[in-house]
Amino acid sequence: MPLDPITGPLSRAEFAELVTAPYGEAKKQIRKHDPYYRLEPGEKVRFRVEASGRLRGIAYVEAISQQEADKLADALSDASFDWQDSGCGFDIITVEVDKL
């Protein structure tokens, strides 16, 4: 879908709805397209971290940037992931903003 020159990834109808949305709702909807939109200083974004060992697991970190999320992902232990501990270590596959 091409971007609208005025409303970007939102249709003009969606944009019109957000103009009259309750306080905070527009920001939630815009963040589905731009997770860094209007972040307060120090406000963190949830990142999804996928790792691989004998099993695959999912963990989440909260960070203010991709660089911080990468560092936090590197510091995760086996127990940080949603899996039964394989005890064999793991490799980080991806670190990306969580699409809530």
N, C-alpha and C positions, 0 to 999 in steps of 0.2 A: 504494500500500500504506500503510495507516494505521500510525502509530508505536505501538509497544507502550509502555504507561505505565511499564514497568520497564526494558526493554532497548532502547527507542528504535527505530532502524531495523533492528536485528538481531532475528531470531526468537529465541524462548527456547532452541530447540535449538542455534542458532549461538552464542548467548551461553554456554550450558553447555559447548560445545566449546572456546571461548576461555578459560574458567576453567582448563582443564587443559592448555592449549597450552604449548609450550616458551617459554622466556623471550624476550620481544620479539615473538612472533608475534601476540599479541592486539593490541598497539599497531599493528602493520602493518594488521591487518584493520579496526580501528576507524578508522584514518586514511583508509581508502577512503571512509568516510562523513563524517569530520571531519578534514580535513588538518592542522588546527592543534592536534589533541589532544596534550596533554603534550609540547609542544615545549620543548626545553632552551633556556636563554637564548642567543640568537644563532644557534640552529639554523634553517636555511633550508628553505623549501618550493619545489619546482620548479613554475614557472609556464610555461604554454604561451602563446606570443605568435604571433598570426596577423597577417600584414601583406599588403598588396596593392600592387602596382606594375603593371608589364606582366604579370608572372607572380605567382602566389601562393607564399608561402614560409612555413616554420615555423622558429622558433628557440625556445630555452629559456633562462630566467634563473632564478637561485635567490635567493630573498628571504625576509625574515621577516614581510612583510606585503604586502597588496595595494598599498598606497601605494608601498612600495619597489619592488615588481615593475613598477608603472606607470612609475616614474622610470627604472629600468633598461631597460625596453622603449623608452622615448623616446630613450635613448642608443645603441641598436643601430644598426649600419651595415648596408648592403646585404650585406656579406660575412658578417654574423652569421646569415643565414638559409640554409636548405637550398634553394637554387635556383641557376640560372645567373644571374650578376649582370646585371641589365637596364640598369644605369647611369642609370636615370631617377628614382631615389628611390622612396619607398614611403610608405604611410599605415598606421598601426597600426589594425587592425580590432578585435581582442579581446586581453585579457590575463586569463587565468583559471588557476586551480590545475590542474596537469596530472593527469589521471586515469590513473595508472600502470597 
